[in-house]
């Protein structure tokens, strides 16, 4: 069974940095998840809908939403089936639960989420 688990959340002051990680397990042995699947990060702030934050396509370009452009960077390590979200110059409005997501064989898988709190 495919499982995703995020780590690295916590509290940080505005202007600070935070790095999130997400490990993918339960796939077929020797499979490299991000060779063929797109890695994505989402977030959900209190009282708001979940929103897409960043994506990284297999062997292709990455993209981030406008509000985090220049501050957030997505990456993935295909040898370890890990994906990352580096967040710099954090703002209070970045406060949310962050989720990693990958779609494998047309089925989406989500991590349980990790809380990031940015104080002003």
C-alpha positions in Angstrom: 0.0 0.0 0.0 1.4 3.4 -1.0 2.0 5.8 1.8 3.2 9.3 2.0 4.5 10.9 5.2 5.5 14.6 5.5 8.0 15.9 8.0 9.6 19.2 8.8 6.7 21.4 9.9 6.8 23.6 12.9 6.7 27.3 14.0 8.8 30.0 12.5 8.9 33.7 12.6 8.1 35.8 9.5 11.1 36.0 7.2 12.4 32.7 8.3 12.8 29.4 6.4 11.4 25.9 6.7 12.1 22.8 4.8 9.5 20.1 4.3 10.1 16.5 3.3 7.8 13.8 2.1 8.7 10.1 1.8 6.8 7.7 -0.5 6.8 4.1 0.5 4.9 1.0 -0.5 5.5 1.2 -4.2 6.9 -1.7 -6.2 10.5 -2.6 -5.4 13.1 -0.6 -7.3 10.4 1.8 -8.5 11.4 5.4 -8.9 8.2 7.2 -8.2 9.1 10.6 -9.6 10.5 9.3 -12.8 7.0 8.9 -14.1 4.8 10.7 -11.7 4.3 14.4 -10.8 5.2 15.5 -7.3 2.9 18.1 -5.8 2.6 20.1 -2.6 -0.7 21.5 -1.4 -1.7 23.5 1.7 -4.8 24.2 3.6 -5.2 27.2 5.9 -7.8 27.3 8.7 -11.3 27.9 7.2 -10.0 27.8 3.6 -10.0 25.3 0.8 -6.9 23.2 0.1 -4.8 24.9 -2.6 -2.0 23.8 -4.8 1.4 25.2 -3.9 4.0 23.6 -6.2 4.5 20.8 -8.6 7.4 19.0 -10.3 6.9 17.0 -13.4 9.0 13.9 -14.4 12.0 15.2 -16.2 10.3 18.4 -16.8 9.8 21.9 -15.3 8.6 22.7 -11.9 6.1 25.4 -11.1 4.8 27.2 -8.0 1.8 29.3 -7.4 2.2 33.0 -7.8 2.0 33.9 -4.2 5.0 31.8 -3.3 7.1 32.4 -6.5 10.7 33.3 -5.7 10.3 32.0 -2.1 9.3 28.3 -2.4 11.2 25.6 -4.3 10.1 22.1 -4.9 12.5 19.2 -5.6 12.5 15.4 -5.6 15.1 12.7 -5.2 14.1 9.8 -7.4 16.6 7.4 -5.9 15.1 7.7 -2.4 11.5 8.5 -3.4 11.6 11.7 -1.4 10.2 15.1 -2.3 10.9 18.4 -0.7 9.6 21.9 -0.3 12.1 24.6 0.6 10.3 27.6 1.9 12.1 30.9 2.4 11.1 34.4 3.5 7.9 32.9 5.1 4.9 35.1 5.7 2.1 34.8 8.2 -0.2 34.0 5.3 1.8 30.9 4.6 0.5 29.4 7.8 -1.3 26.2 6.9 -1.2 22.4 7.0 1.0 21.3 4.1 0.3 18.1 2.2 2.4 16.1 -0.3 0.7 14.4 -3.1 1.6 12.0 -5.9 -0.7 10.4 -8.5 0.3 6.8 -9.2 -1.5 4.9 -12.0 -4.2 7.6 -12.0 -4.8 7.2 -8.2 -4.0 10.2 -6.0 -2.1 9.6 -2.7 -1.8 12.1 0.1 0.2 12.4 3.2 -1.5 13.2 6.5 -0.1 16.8 6.5 2.3 18.8 8.5 1.5 22.1 10.2 3.5 25.2 9.4 2.9 28.2 11.5 4.4 31.6 10.7 4.3 34.3 13.3 4.6 38.0 12.6 
